Amino acid sequence: MQPNIWSEEFGAATDAPIVLVMGSMSQGVLWPDEFVGRLTAGGRRVIRYDHRDTGRSDTVDFEKEPYTWDDIKNDLLRVMDAHGLESAHLVCHSAGGLLGQLVAVERPERVRTLTVIGSSPLGGGEGAVIVRALMGEPQPEGSLPEPAPEFVAFYQGLFTAPPPGDRREQIDRMIAEQRVLHGTGLPFDEDAARRLQERILDRARDLAAVANHRLAAMARPDFEPVGVLDRVKAPTLVIEGTHEPAKPGHGAIIADRIPGARLLMVAGMGHTLPPEVHEELAEAVLAHTADQLER
């Protein structure tokens, strides 16, 4: 049985649809309300959703009902179906960008435009690069650029850190992670980060269930087909922050591999979507999707 997927939409039903696809282990509300509001004010119908095993979507007993990232990709298509969308503009963040790229390859008729933010190229072996970096192993020639040292150090520290003892410790750890992902290019607002992480914790049916996304990746390590990005036909915008700590330089590789793709570097942005970049991101997405409104 397919898990129920929580989603919500904003804007007029007659406006051009944008589906926001968040990254691995992430709830849809990580798409900031202000950013969503700027898109709807620009005449877009915006849909965001929680992946399975995150937020208000169903959690899955992975041992009894294992799944892969192919299933998570198909959840995106089910969300589109549920909202009556034969096609939509896909705006995707981090691992959500891998999902968007794969849908653009496999189901081109469903993708009006593709925007990927802070993502890696499909088939680039991003997961293996991060694992080798965390293990202190050398990267083979031709590998994707590895994460920033502060990213590696933080996640290495989690290997030996005791689990959080209570809610406050859990939120403090989530804030520490958000600080690392935020990068060093813009001031970090700890109060805003605490409000966001409290919201995420309060919305989660089972916060530990997000770990199933890692199991899903292990269940099918060949999820990312190699050498297929030249088959992407959707007009593509690639966005990366100048202070990206997790996937530095990956945006340029995506833009190089997808025919006609454009690369936008956002000054100061890391791997998160802070208020300082909402206007620039929204304007870029609105301009990119405006080119295809006749569809």
GUKENU-106573 format. One record per residue (C-alpha): x, y, z; residue number from 1; residue in three letters; chain. Coordinates in nm, 3 decimals. Example, Ala and Ser with C-alpha at 12.3 -4.5 7.8 and 13.67 -1.06 7.14 Angstrom:
BEGIN
+---------+---------+---------+-----+------+-------+
|      px |      py |      pz |  nr | rest | kette |
+---------+---------+---------+-----+------+-------+
|   1.230 |  -0.450 |   0.780 |   1 |  ALA |     A |
|   1.367 |  -0.106 |   0.714 |   2 |  SER |     A |
+---------+---------+---------+-----+------+-------+
***
This chain:
BEGIN
+---------+---------+---------+-----+------+-------+
|      px |      py |      pz |  nr | rest | kette |
+---------+---------+---------+-----+------+-------+
|   0.000 |   0.000 |   0.000 |   1 |  MET |     A |
|   0.130 |   0.344 |  -0.092 |   2 |  GLN |     A |
|   0.188 |   0.579 |   0.203 |   3 |  PRO |     A |
|  -0.024 |   0.891 |   0.228 |   4 |  ASN |     A |
|   0.173 |   1.202 |   0.133 |   5 |  ILE |     A |
|   0.089 |   1.536 |   0.296 |   6 |  TRP |     A |
|   0.084 |   1.839 |   0.068 |   7 |  SER |     A |
|  -0.054 |   2.191 |   0.056 |   8 |  GLU |     A |
|  -0.099 |   2.445 |  -0.219 |   9 |  GLU |     A |
|  -0.106 |   2.822 |  -0.242 |  10 |  PHE |     A |
|  -0.224 |   3.067 |  -0.506 |  11 |  GLY |     A |
|  -0.495 |   3.053 |  -0.769 |  12 |  ALA |     A |
|  -0.580 |   2.719 |  -0.927 |  13 |  ALA |     A |
|  -0.564 |   2.886 |  -1.269 |  14 |  THR |     A |
|  -0.203 |   3.002 |  -1.224 |  15 |  ASP |     A |
|   0.096 |   2.813 |  -1.363 |  16 |  ALA |     A |
|   0.187 |   2.532 |  -1.118 |  17 |  PRO |     A |
|   0.518 |   2.503 |  -0.936 |  18 |  ILE |     A |
|   0.591 |   2.191 |  -0.731 |  19 |  VAL |     A |
|   0.860 |   2.240 |  -0.466 |  20 |  LEU |     A |
|   1.069 |   1.927 |  -0.402 |  21 |  VAL |     A |
|   1.277 |   1.931 |  -0.085 |  22 |  MET |     A |
|   1.587 |   1.719 |  -0.019 |  23 |  GLY |     A |
|   1.651 |   1.394 |   0.162 |  24 |  SER |     A |
|   1.512 |   1.358 |   0.516 |  25 |  MET |     A |
|   1.354 |   1.704 |   0.485 |  26 |  SER |     A |
|   1.001 |   1.831 |   0.536 |  27 |  GLN |     A |
|   0.829 |   2.048 |   0.280 |  28 |  GLY |     A |
|   0.809 |   2.340 |   0.524 |  29 |  VAL |     A |
|   1.182 |   2.390 |   0.477 |  30 |  LEU |     A |
|   1.063 |   2.580 |   0.171 |  31 |  TRP |     A |
|   1.026 |   2.913 |   0.355 |  32 |  PRO |     A |
|   0.681 |   3.069 |   0.375 |  33 |  ASP |     A |
|   0.819 |   3.403 |   0.254 |  34 |  GLU |     A |
|   0.972 |   3.243 |  -0.055 |  35 |  PHE |     A |
|   0.644 |   3.061 |  -0.127 |  36 |  VAL |     A |
|   0.456 |   3.387 |  -0.082 |  37 |  GLY |     A |
|   0.678 |   3.567 |  -0.332 |  38 |  ARG |     A |
|   0.608 |   3.296 |  -0.590 |  39 |  LEU |     A |
|   0.231 |   3.313 |  -0.541 |  40 |  THR |     A |
|   0.241 |   3.693 |  -0.555 |  41 |  ALA |     A |
|   0.415 |   3.650 |  -0.889 |  42 |  GLY |     A |
|   0.120 |   3.456 |  -1.027 |  43 |  GLY |     A |
|   0.213 |   3.097 |  -0.955 |  44 |  ARG |     A |
|   0.018 |   2.811 |  -0.799 |  45 |  ARG |     A |
|   0.268 |   2.661 |  -0.554 |  46 |  VAL |     A |
|   0.260 |   2.313 |  -0.403 |  47 |  ILE |     A |
|   0.494 |   2.181 |  -0.136 |  48 |  ARG |     A |
|   0.483 |   1.841 |   0.030 |  49 |  TYR |     A |
|   0.646 |   1.617 |   0.289 |  50 |  ASP |     A |
|   0.834 |   1.316 |   0.160 |  51 |  HIS |     A |
|   0.730 |   0.981 |   0.305 |  52 |  ARG |     A |
|   0.884 |   0.930 |   0.649 |  53 |  ASP |     A |
|   0.901 |   1.306 |   0.708 |  54 |  THR |     A |
|   0.666 |   1.557 |   0.865 |  55 |  GLY |     A |
|   0.297 |   1.478 |   0.836 |  56 |  ARG |     A |
|   0.330 |   1.216 |   0.564 |  57 |  SER |     A |
|   0.300 |   0.850 |   0.660 |  58 |  ASP |     A |
|   0.592 |   0.674 |   0.820 |  59 |  THR |     A |
|   0.686 |   0.332 |   0.687 |  60 |  VAL |     A |
|   0.803 |   0.014 |   0.857 |  61 |  ASP |     A |
|   1.109 |  -0.019 |   0.638 |  62 |  PHE |     A |
|   1.186 |  -0.375 |   0.745 |  63 |  GLU |     A |
|   0.840 |  -0.494 |   0.637 |  64 |  LYS |     A |
|   0.794 |  -0.258 |   0.342 |  65 |  GLU |     A |
|   1.136 |  -0.152 |   0.211 |  66 |  PRO |     A |
|   1.150 |   0.112 |  -0.058 |  67 |  TYR |     A |
|   1.408 |   0.288 |  -0.275 |  68 |  THR |     A |
|   1.456 |   0.642 |  -0.400 |  69 |  TRP |     A |
|   1.265 |   0.537 |  -0.709 |  70 |  ASP |     A |
|   0.959 |   0.513 |  -0.483 |  71 |  ASP |     A |
|   1.031 |   0.857 |  -0.337 |  72 |  ILE |     A |
|   1.054 |   0.987 |  -0.694 |  73 |  LYS |     A |
|   0.718 |   0.825 |  -0.774 |  74 |  ASN |     A |
|   0.569 |   0.999 |  -0.469 |  75 |  ASP |     A |
|   0.641 |   1.327 |  -0.647 |  76 |  LEU |     A |
|   0.441 |   1.209 |  -0.947 |  77 |  LEU |     A |
|   0.159 |   1.097 |  -0.714 |  78 |  ARG |     A |
|   0.150 |   1.444 |  -0.560 |  79 |  VAL |     A |
|   0.120 |   1.595 |  -0.906 |  80 |  MET |     A |
|  -0.159 |   1.350 |  -0.990 |  81 |  ASP |     A |
|  -0.344 |   1.430 |  -0.668 |  82 |  ALA |     A |
|  -0.341 |   1.800 |  -0.755 |  83 |  HIS |     A |
|  -0.460 |   1.729 |  -1.109 |  84 |  GLY |     A |
|  -0.133 |   1.828 |  -1.278 |  85 |  LEU |     A |
|  -0.033 |   1.664 |  -1.603 |  86 |  GLU |     A |
|   0.283 |   1.876 |  -1.591 |  87 |  SER |     A |
|   0.439 |   2.139 |  -1.369 |  88 |  ALA |     A |
|   0.744 |   2.354 |  -1.313 |  89 |  HIS |     A |
|   0.970 |   2.161 |  -1.072 |  90 |  LEU |     A |
|   1.180 |   2.359 |  -0.825 |  91 |  VAL |     A |
|   1.404 |   2.123 |  -0.632 |  92 |  CYS |     A |
|   1.655 |   2.152 |  -0.348 |  93 |  HIS |     A |
|   1.953 |   1.929 |  -0.266 |  94 |  SER |     A |
|   1.861 |   1.559 |  -0.314 |  95 |  ALA |     A |
|   1.526 |   1.681 |  -0.441 |  96 |  GLY |     A |
|   1.728 |   1.802 |  -0.738 |  97 |  GLY |     A |
|   1.822 |   1.443 |  -0.815 |  98 |  LEU |     A |
|   1.453 |   1.352 |  -0.813 |  99 |  LEU |     A |
|   1.374 |   1.643 |  -1.043 | 100 |  GLY |     A |
|   1.653 |   1.554 |  -1.283 | 101 |  GLN |     A |
|   1.539 |   1.192 |  -1.300 | 102 |  LEU |     A |
|   1.176 |   1.286 |  -1.365 | 103 |  VAL |     A |
|   1.296 |   1.524 |  -1.638 | 104 |  ALA |     A |
|   1.486 |   1.232 |  -1.798 | 105 |  VAL |     A |
|   1.220 |   0.962 |  -1.756 | 106 |  GLU |     A |
|   0.899 |   1.164 |  -1.784 | 107 |  ARG |     A |
|   0.984 |   1.476 |  -1.986 | 108 |  PRO |     A |
|   0.619 |   1.541 |  -2.066 | 109 |  GLU |     A |
|   0.555 |   1.615 |  -1.697 | 110 |  ARG |     A |
|   0.824 |   1.881 |  -1.654 | 111 |  VAL |     A |
|   0.760 |   2.229 |  -1.791 | 112 |  ARG |     A |
|   1.083 |   2.372 |  -1.649 | 113 |  THR |     A |
|   1.339 |   2.243 |  -1.402 | 114 |  LEU |     A |
|   1.513 |   2.446 |  -1.133 | 115 |  THR |     A |
|   1.770 |   2.278 |  -0.910 | 116 |  VAL |     A |
|   1.915 |   2.451 |  -0.604 | 117 |  ILE |     A |
|   2.216 |   2.326 |  -0.406 | 118 |  GLY |     A |
|   2.206 |   1.992 |  -0.583 | 119 |  SER |     A |
|   2.442 |   1.743 |  -0.750 | 120 |  SER |     A |
|   2.441 |   1.598 |  -1.101 | 121 |  PRO |     A |
|   2.241 |   1.283 |  -1.154 | 122 |  LEU |     A |
|   2.484 |   0.992 |  -1.182 | 123 |  GLY |     A |
|   2.770 |   1.186 |  -1.025 | 124 |  GLY |     A |
|   2.815 |   0.960 |  -0.723 | 125 |  GLY |     A |
|   2.749 |   1.234 |  -0.468 | 126 |  GLU |     A |
|   2.680 |   0.988 |  -0.186 | 127 |  GLY |     A |
|   3.007 |   0.804 |  -0.235 | 128 |  ALA |     A |
|   3.198 |   1.132 |  -0.236 | 129 |  VAL |     A |
|   3.049 |   1.233 |   0.098 | 130 |  ILE |     A |
|   3.113 |   0.890 |   0.253 | 131 |  VAL |     A |
|   3.478 |   0.893 |   0.144 | 132 |  ARG |     A |
|   3.519 |   1.244 |   0.282 | 133 |  ALA |     A |
|   3.371 |   1.145 |   0.618 | 134 |  LEU |     A |
|   3.595 |   0.836 |   0.632 | 135 |  MET |     A |
|   3.902 |   1.038 |   0.543 | 136 |  GLY |     A |
|   3.960 |   0.838 |   0.225 | 137 |  GLU |     A |
|   4.106 |   0.989 |  -0.094 | 138 |  PRO |     A |
|   3.870 |   1.074 |  -0.378 | 139 |  GLN |     A |
|   3.933 |   0.900 |  -0.713 | 140 |  PRO |     A |
|   4.029 |   1.118 |  -1.004 | 141 |  GLU |     A |
|   3.723 |   1.266 |  -1.169 | 142 |  GLY |     A |
|   3.506 |   1.258 |  -0.856 | 143 |  SER |     A |
|   3.275 |   1.544 |  -0.770 | 144 |  LEU |     A |
|   3.423 |   1.815 |  -0.543 | 145 |  PRO |     A |
|   3.401 |   1.705 |  -0.181 | 146 |  GLU |     A |
|   3.224 |   1.892 |   0.102 | 147 |  PRO |     A |
|   3.382 |   2.178 |   0.290 | 148 |  ALA |     A |
|   3.605 |   2.087 |   0.590 | 149 |  PRO |     A |
|   3.356 |   2.227 |   0.843 | 150 |  GLU |     A |
|   3.083 |   2.006 |   0.695 | 151 |  PHE |     A |
|   3.304 |   1.699 |   0.720 | 152 |  VAL |     A |
|   3.413 |   1.780 |   1.075 | 153 |  ALA |     A |
|   3.056 |   1.825 |   1.198 | 154 |  PHE |     A |
|   2.927 |   1.495 |   1.064 | 155 |  TYR |     A |
|   3.239 |   1.309 |   1.176 | 156 |  GLN |     A |
|   3.164 |   1.439 |   1.526 | 157 |  GLY |     A |
|   2.817 |   1.286 |   1.511 | 158 |  LEU |     A |
|   2.973 |   0.938 |   1.479 | 159 |  PHE |     A |
|   3.081 |   0.945 |   1.843 | 160 |  THR |     A |
|   2.832 |   1.190 |   1.994 | 161 |  ALA |     A |
|   2.573 |   1.044 |   2.234 | 162 |  PRO |     A |
|   2.209 |   1.068 |   2.123 | 163 |  PRO |     A |
|   2.016 |   1.375 |   2.245 | 164 |  PRO |     A |
|   1.870 |   1.322 |   2.589 | 165 |  GLY |     A |
|   1.561 |   1.540 |   2.560 | 166 |  ASP |     A |
|   1.374 |   1.779 |   2.333 | 167 |  ARG |     A |
|   1.603 |   2.074 |   2.402 | 168 |  ARG |     A |
|   1.915 |   1.872 |   2.322 | 169 |  GLU |     A |
|   1.749 |   1.744 |   2.005 | 170 |  GLN |     A |
|   1.667 |   2.097 |   1.889 | 171 |  ILE |     A |
|   2.014 |   2.222 |   1.983 | 172 |  ASP |     A |
|   2.168 |   1.952 |   1.764 | 173 |  ARG |     A |
|   1.933 |   2.036 |   1.477 | 174 |  MET |     A |
|   2.033 |   2.402 |   1.507 | 175 |  ILE |     A |
|   2.401 |   2.310 |   1.506 | 176 |  ALA |     A |
|   2.347 |   2.115 |   1.186 | 177 |  GLU |     A |
|   2.154 |   2.403 |   1.031 | 178 |  GLN |     A |
|   2.441 |   2.639 |   1.121 | 179 |  ARG |     A |
|   2.690 |   2.422 |   0.933 | 180 |  VAL |     A |
|   2.463 |   2.390 |   0.630 | 181 |  LEU |     A |
|   2.397 |   2.766 |   0.636 | 182 |  HIS |     A |
|   2.761 |   2.828 |   0.550 | 183 |  GLY |     A |
|   2.976 |   3.127 |   0.638 | 184 |  THR |     A |
|   2.864 |   3.382 |   0.381 | 185 |  GLY |     A |
|   2.567 |   3.533 |   0.567 | 186 |  LEU |     A |
|   2.486 |   3.597 |   0.936 | 187 |  PRO |     A |
|   2.321 |   3.303 |   1.109 | 188 |  PHE |     A |
|   1.997 |   3.385 |   1.293 | 189 |  ASP |     A |
|   1.987 |   3.136 |   1.580 | 190 |  GLU |     A |
|   1.646 |   3.250 |   1.705 | 191 |  ASP |     A |
|   1.491 |   3.194 |   1.362 | 192 |  ALA |     A |
|   1.670 |   2.859 |   1.339 | 193 |  ALA |     A |
|   1.522 |   2.753 |   1.674 | 194 |  ARG |     A |
|   1.170 |   2.845 |   1.562 | 195 |  ARG |     A |
|   1.216 |   2.645 |   1.242 | 196 |  LEU |     A |
|   1.353 |   2.336 |   1.418 | 197 |  GLN |     A |
|   1.075 |   2.348 |   1.678 | 198 |  GLU |     A |
|   0.823 |   2.355 |   1.394 | 199 |  ARG |     A |
|   0.992 |   2.058 |   1.227 | 200 |  ILE |     A |
|   0.996 |   1.861 |   1.551 | 201 |  LEU |     A |
|   0.633 |   1.941 |   1.626 | 202 |  ASP |     A |
|   0.519 |   1.837 |   1.276 | 203 |  ARG |     A |
|   0.704 |   1.506 |   1.269 | 204 |  ALA |     A |
|   0.504 |   1.188 |   1.318 | 205 |  ARG |     A |
|   0.832 |   1.013 |   1.399 | 206 |  ASP |     A |
|   1.151 |   1.219 |   1.363 | 207 |  LEU |     A |
|   1.368 |   0.905 |   1.362 | 208 |  ALA |     A |
|   1.188 |   0.772 |   1.053 | 209 |  ALA |     A |
|   1.383 |   1.009 |   0.828 | 210 |  VAL |     A |
|   1.675 |   0.766 |   0.858 | 211 |  ALA |     A |
|   1.480 |   0.537 |   0.625 | 212 |  ASN |     A |
|   1.586 |   0.765 |   0.339 | 213 |  HIS |     A |
|   1.943 |   0.647 |   0.391 | 214 |  ARG |     A |
|   1.823 |   0.285 |   0.385 | 215 |  LEU |     A |
|   1.634 |   0.363 |   0.064 | 216 |  ALA |     A |
|   1.953 |   0.493 |  -0.095 | 217 |  ALA |     A |
|   2.139 |   0.177 |   0.007 | 218 |  MET |     A |
|   1.856 |  -0.042 |  -0.126 | 219 |  ALA |     A |
|   1.927 |   0.074 |  -0.478 | 220 |  ARG |     A |
|   2.273 |   0.228 |  -0.508 | 221 |  PRO |     A |
|   2.232 |   0.263 |  -0.886 | 222 |  ASP |     A |
|   1.937 |   0.501 |  -0.846 | 223 |  PHE |     A |
|   2.137 |   0.770 |  -1.024 | 224 |  GLU |     A |
|   2.185 |   0.665 |  -1.388 | 225 |  PRO |     A |
|   2.515 |   0.778 |  -1.536 | 226 |  VAL |     A |
|   2.539 |   0.987 |  -1.850 | 227 |  GLY |     A |
|   2.173 |   1.073 |  -1.903 | 228 |  VAL |     A |
|   2.157 |   1.446 |  -1.834 | 229 |  LEU |     A |
|   2.196 |   1.527 |  -2.202 | 230 |  ASP |     A |
|   1.844 |   1.382 |  -2.236 | 231 |  ARG |     A |
|   1.689 |   1.658 |  -2.023 | 232 |  VAL |     A |
|   1.470 |   1.866 |  -2.255 | 233 |  LYS |     A |
|   1.309 |   2.095 |  -1.996 | 234 |  ALA |     A |
|   1.457 |   2.446 |  -1.976 | 235 |  PRO |     A |
|   1.682 |   2.422 |  -1.671 | 236 |  THR |     A |
|   1.804 |   2.676 |  -1.418 | 237 |  LEU |     A |
|   2.079 |   2.568 |  -1.179 | 238 |  VAL |     A |
|   2.131 |   2.770 |  -0.861 | 239 |  ILE |     A |
|   2.420 |   2.740 |  -0.616 | 240 |  GLU |     A |
|   2.537 |   2.955 |  -0.328 | 241 |  GLY |     A |
|   2.887 |   3.097 |  -0.328 | 242 |  THR |     A |
|   2.933 |   2.949 |   0.022 | 243 |  HIS |     A |
|   2.782 |   2.605 |  -0.043 | 244 |  GLU |     A |
|   2.936 |   2.368 |   0.218 | 245 |  PRO |     A |
|   2.782 |   2.034 |   0.113 | 246 |  ALA |     A |
|   2.811 |   2.030 |  -0.266 | 247 |  LYS |     A |
|   3.049 |   2.307 |  -0.367 | 248 |  PRO |     A |
|   3.095 |   2.336 |  -0.741 | 249 |  GLY |     A |
|   2.832 |   2.075 |  -0.825 | 250 |  HIS |     A |
|   2.599 |   2.331 |  -0.981 | 251 |  GLY |     A |
|   2.841 |   2.417 |  -1.258 | 252 |  ALA |     A |
|   2.871 |   2.047 |  -1.344 | 253 |  ILE |     A |
|   2.493 |   2.009 |  -1.371 | 254 |  ILE |     A |
|   2.471 |   2.318 |  -1.590 | 255 |  ALA |     A |
|   2.747 |   2.184 |  -1.813 | 256 |  ASP |     A |
|   2.578 |   1.846 |  -1.860 | 257 |  ARG |     A |
|   2.222 |   1.965 |  -1.932 | 258 |  ILE |     A |
|   2.191 |   2.122 |  -2.277 | 259 |  PRO |     A |
|   2.110 |   2.491 |  -2.257 | 260 |  GLY |     A |
|   2.105 |   2.504 |  -1.875 | 261 |  ALA |     A |
|   2.184 |   2.833 |  -1.704 | 262 |  ARG |     A |
|   2.384 |   2.869 |  -1.381 | 263 |  LEU |     A |
|   2.307 |   3.134 |  -1.119 | 264 |  LEU |     A |
|   2.550 |   3.183 |  -0.831 | 265 |  MET |     A |
|   2.387 |   3.351 |  -0.529 | 266 |  VAL |     A |
|   2.626 |   3.559 |  -0.319 | 267 |  ALA |     A |
|   2.662 |   3.447 |   0.041 | 268 |  GLY |     A |
|   2.417 |   3.156 |   0.023 | 269 |  MET |     A |
|   2.514 |   2.820 |   0.164 | 270 |  GLY |     A |
|   2.299 |   2.506 |   0.156 | 271 |  HIS |     A |
|   1.995 |   2.661 |   0.325 | 272 |  THR |     A |
|   1.740 |   2.919 |   0.210 | 273 |  LEU |     A |
|   1.773 |   3.218 |   0.448 | 274 |  PRO |     A |
|   1.562 |   3.536 |   0.419 | 275 |  PRO |     A |
|   1.846 |   3.734 |   0.262 | 276 |  GLU |     A |
|   1.820 |   3.530 |  -0.061 | 277 |  VAL |     A |
|   1.442 |   3.488 |  -0.091 | 278 |  HIS |     A |
|   1.394 |   3.785 |  -0.322 | 279 |  GLU |     A |
|   1.674 |   3.685 |  -0.559 | 280 |  GLU |     A |
|   1.567 |   3.322 |  -0.568 | 281 |  LEU |     A |
|   1.200 |   3.405 |  -0.624 | 282 |  ALA |     A |
|   1.278 |   3.654 |  -0.900 | 283 |  GLU |     A |
|   1.498 |   3.397 |  -1.073 | 284 |  ALA |     A |
|   1.233 |   3.124 |  -1.052 | 285 |  VAL |     A |
|   0.956 |   3.357 |  -1.167 | 286 |  LEU |     A |
|   1.161 |   3.471 |  -1.465 | 287 |  ALA |     A |
|   1.260 |   3.114 |  -1.553 | 288 |  HIS |     A |
|   0.905 |   2.982 |  -1.534 | 289 |  THR |     A |
|   0.760 |   3.285 |  -1.715 | 290 |  ALA |     A |
|   0.935 |   3.170 |  -2.032 | 291 |  ASP |     A |
|   0.706 |   2.866 |  -2.040 | 292 |  GLN |     A |
|   0.370 |   3.003 |  -1.923 | 293 |  LEU |     A |
|   0.211 |   2.932 |  -2.257 | 294 |  GLU |     A |
|   0.231 |   2.563 |  -2.176 | 295 |  ARG |     A |
+---------+---------+---------+-----+------+-------+
***
